[in-house]
């Protein structure tokens, strides 16, 4: 592992699930999200989309583990490591978060996230048992389902970026067929449900030129990030090593090309 990894200055901007905000270490954020998910029909179609000249993207590496440390039905708990490349090297930010559908609707969820340092895990950190606290300290996440991906967030055109968080995820793990590695999420920035939000999603989908490139998978439970992680975890006889995963993400972040 490279020795130029260091914890991000808590006062700097960090990306949280497709959004950017200023957080202090240990700070908790709760939000109501309205989003839909899509999968590209092929890797070539995803490449065509991300290379549209009018688009500008911001890149982050993500390793995300899924926990079973809760008794609340429908609540998905995850630990997320976010890595970004800077002129000084690589920075990392750790977050534990939970998501719960609203009224069983996969399009609407309540998300709670708390930043933390693996070197100093507060006993007040939600969903964390003493056994898992020890694993965090030693960064031993092998017994947990995991995904690793490069996330591209659309930052231009400004008109679209102001209306919605548009993020494209290219999966490094689990290893998928080339045509199944790229997913897209569109999350409305207006947190108050509108009777016209379905039309708003459709309008954004058309504005982005996605009609012939991707299909909606929001209601496909077997295509969630967690399902991908759990299916790979059940089938694989190899452990996902965090050191190897971080090195793979660093290589991808250094590249000027997309994928």
ABEGO torsion letter per residue (X at the ends): XBAABBBBBAABBBBBGGBBBBBBBGBBBBBBBBBBBBBBABAAAAAAAAABAABBBBBBBBBBBBBAABABBGBBBBBBBBBBBBAAEBBBBBBBBBBBBBGGBAABBBBBBBBBBAABBBAABBGBBAAAAAAAAAGBAAABBBBBBBBBBBAOBAAAAAABBBBBBBBAOBBBBAAAABBBBBBBABABBBAAAAAAAAAAAAAAGAAAABBBAAABAAABAAAAAAAAAAABABBBBAAAAAAAAAAAAABABBX
